[in-house]
């Protein structure tokens, strides 16, 4: 890929990025991680990898406008395919980029098949690991007005019930962030994620404990202040 070709793809990506949790800095971190992973693997097509990394989240704005019906990986892959064809990419090569993007989502049923798709998946999931993954999750959930936590009728924090019905940070952590460390395809990404895991676990446990203690002490204190 020439510098001019890279600049064209990058400029198109920059026009699409509106989500602060999935902004251009996220794209560049994923790109850098992918290039690092690729150094340890016999990769077949660096052009496909670079394009897929740059374009993997261009469907985010459309998903954000209709969270229930639009998957950013699917629509973004179609947008990328059409864009690359318009830039005179070979159809088979553009299709490879499309397949990489369509398979990069953790929640998706479409699993990555090619080595380029697996590297993109791993690089993207590295950005969901450690302290960075928690920070980005909190930003995104604030954007879509999901709370830090919800409680049941007894005041206990609900930590399960993730997936499409995720409604709080604690649910999202237990559905995705806690499990992402078992999802990597490449050994180098697994190693990096493992090094970050303790930070995420310690933060989650500290936050959960602080909130739980607050509830327990607060309920007791309120009861003590009430007249019988």
N, C-alpha and C positions, 0 to 999 in steps of 0.2 A: 504494500500500500504506500502510495506517495504521500508527501506532506499535504499536498493540495487535496487529495482524496480524504485524508483524515480530517482536514479542516472543514470540508463540506459536511461530513457526517457529524462532526462536533457541533457545528453551527446549527444544524437541524435539531440536534438533541437539545441545545440550549434554548431554543424557541419553545420547547414543550415542557420544560421543567418548572413547575409552579409549587410543588409540594415541598415544604421545608424539611420534612423527614426523608424525602427522596429527591433531594436537590442535586445540583451539579457536583457538589462535593462528594455526595454518596456515589455518584457515577465514577468520579475519578478514583475514589478509594477502591471501588470494585475493579476498575480497570487495572490499577496498580497491583492489587492482590492477584488478579488473573495472570498478569505478566510474570509475577513472582512464581506462581504455581507452575506456569508453563515452562519455566526454566528446568523443572525437575521431571518433565514428561516429554516424550517424543510427540510433539503436537504436529498435526498435519497441515493446518491452514491458519496462519496468524492473522490474515486479513479478516476471515470470518470471526475469529475471536475478538479482535479489536472492534469490529463493527457491532457485534452482538453486545459487548460490554457497554459501548457508548449508547446504544439504542434500547437497552433492555427495559427501561422504565418510562419510555415515551408515552405509554398508554395510561399512565397514572392519573392524569387530569380527567380523562374520560371516565375512568373507574370512580374517581372521587365524586363525579357528578351523578353517578347512579350505582351506588355501592352494592345494591342487591342483585343487579342484573349484568354488570359488566366486569369482566376479568381483565386486568391491565396486561397480563402476560399474553392473552389471546389477541386482544385488539392491538396491543403494541407490536406484536409480531407481524400482524397484517400491515400496520403502518410502516414498519421497517422494510418489509418486502416491497411494498409499492414505491417507497422512497428510493431504495437501492436500484430497482428496475428503472426508475426515472433518471438515475445517474449512470445508466448503461452498464450495470453489473450483469454478469451472466446469470440467467434465470436459476440455474442449479446452485450457484454460489449464494444468491439472494435467498433461495429457499433454505439453504443450510443455516443462514443467519436467523431466518424466521423460525426454524425448528429449535434453535438454541434458546431464543427468547420465549417461545411458547412453553418451554419446559423448565424455566428457571424458578417458578413459584413454589414455595414450600407447601402450600395448600393444594396445589394442582395435582390432578390425576395423571397428567402427561409427564412421565419421568424422562430425564435426559438420557440420550442414547450415545451420541458421538462424544469424543473426548473434549471437543470444544464446548459442547453443551454442559458437560459435567464440570468443566473448569469454571464456566460462568456461574453455574449453580453454587459451587463451593465458594467462589469469590463473593457472591452476593450474600450467602449465609454467614460468611465471616463478619460481615457488617451487621449481622444480627446477633453476634456473640459478644461476650464480655460486657464491660461498662458501656461501650458504644451501642450495643444492641438494646440495652435497657433505656439509654437516653433517647434513642431514635423512636422506640416504642412509646415512650411517654409523650414525646412531641406529637407523634401521629395520632395517638388516642385523644390528645387534647384538641387536635384539629377536628376530629369527628365527634367531639363532645362525649367521649366515653370516660367514665370516672376512674379514679385510682382503684377503688374497690367498691363492692356492694355487699350487703349483709342479708342474712336470712331473718326470719321473724324472731329468732333468739339473740340476734346481734352478732352472730358468728360470720366471719368473712367467708364468702363463697369463693373457692379457688378452682373449681372444676367447671365443666360446661363450656369448653372452648369451641374452636371451629367457627363455623359461619355465625354462630349465635354469641360469639365472644362479646362481653359487655363491660369488661374492666381490665385494668393492668394485671391484676393477680390471675385472672382467668387466662389472659393471653400468655403470661409467663409460663403457666403450667401446661398450656396447650402447645406452645411453640418454643419459646426461649429456652426452657428447661430441656427440651428434647432435640433441639437443633444440633447438638454436639454428636448425636448418633446418625446424622443424615449425610455426612460428607462422603464424597466418592474418592478423593485423592488423598494420599498419605501426607503430603505437605500441609494441606489445609487442615487435616485432622490434628496435626501437631500444633499448629498455630491456635486452633480453637481450644484444644485441651489446656494450653497455657493461659487462656483467658477465662476459662470456666469458673475458677474459684472466685474471681472478682464478682461475677454475676451472682453466684450462689450466696456469697457473703452479703451482698447488697440486698437481695431478696429477703433473706432471713432476718437481717437487721430491720428492714422496713416492716415486715410482717410482725415482728416482735414488738416494735415500738407502737404500732397501731393497736395490736391486741391488748397490750398493757394499758394503753390510753382508755380503751373501752372498759376494761375490767375495773380500773380504778375510778373512772368517771361514773359508772353506774352505781358503784358502792357509795361514792361521795354524794351523788344526787339523792339517793334513797335516805341517807343520813340527814339530809337537810329538810326533808319533807315532814310535815306534821302527821302524826298517826291519827 
